[in-house]
Amino acid sequence: MDKENKKEFKLKFYYLAVELNVIILLGALSIMAFFIGPGQYRVLLALILIIMGSLLSLHFRKKYKETKAWLDEHSEKVKET
């Protein structure tokens, strides 16, 4: 893989890593909102956070598959010696 492809892969990888961390954070925040959120908005807030995390995880899965296909296309074959 040449330098430009490596740089592009690093950017794709960082983007996916940040997106995955946001998904995990939304899941944790939804649990916290359900248990210690403001009384009348507890369930609503938890549901909104779960929906946001679910939608973001669908986007993450799509981008992960695209990045994996890109990497398979641009990776070098390892020579057996």
QUIHU-V308350 format. One record per residue. N is the residue number from 1. RES is the residue in one letter. PSI is psi in whole degrees, 0 to 359 (999 if undefined). OMEGA is omega as a letter, one per 30 degrees, with the letter a starting at -180 (none if undefined). BURIAL is + if it has 16 or more other ideal C-beta (glycine too) atoms within 10 Angstrom, else -. Layout:
N,RES,PSI,OMEGA,BURIAL
N,RES,PSI,OMEGA,BURIAL
This chain:
1,M,131,a,-
2,D,175,a,-
3,K,321,a,-
4,E,319,l,-
5,N,323,l,-
6,K,319,l,-
7,K,318,l,-
8,E,320,l,+
9,F,319,l,+
10,K,318,l,-
11,L,317,l,-
12,K,318,a,+
13,F,315,l,-
14,Y,318,l,-
15,Y,314,l,-
16,L,322,l,+
17,A,317,l,-
18,V,317,a,-
19,E,319,l,-
20,L,321,l,-
21,N,323,l,-
22,V,321,l,-
23,I,315,l,+
24,I,318,l,-
25,L,318,l,-
26,L,321,l,+
27,G,315,l,+
28,A,320,l,-
29,L,327,l,+
30,S,323,l,+
31,I,315,l,-
32,M,320,a,-
33,A,323,a,+
34,F,321,a,-
35,F,325,a,-
36,I,14,l,-
37,G,172,l,+
38,P,136,a,-
39,G,296,a,-
40,Q,345,a,-
41,Y,5,a,-
42,R,302,a,-
43,V,317,a,-
44,L,314,l,-
45,L,317,l,+
46,A,319,l,+
47,L,319,l,-
48,I,316,l,-
49,L,322,l,+
50,I,318,l,+
51,I,317,l,-
52,M,317,l,+
53,G,321,l,+
54,S,316,l,-
55,L,319,l,-
56,L,326,l,-
57,S,327,l,+
58,L,318,l,-
59,H,318,l,-
60,F,316,a,+
61,R,319,l,-
62,K,312,a,-
63,K,326,l,-
64,Y,315,l,-
65,K,320,l,-
66,E,317,a,-
67,T,321,l,+
68,K,318,l,-
69,A,320,l,-
70,W,317,a,-
71,L,318,l,-
72,D,324,a,-
73,E,324,a,-
74,H,357,a,-
75,S,154,l,-
76,E,148,l,-
77,K,134,a,-
78,V,126,l,-
79,K,131,l,-
80,E,129,l,-
81,T,999,none,-
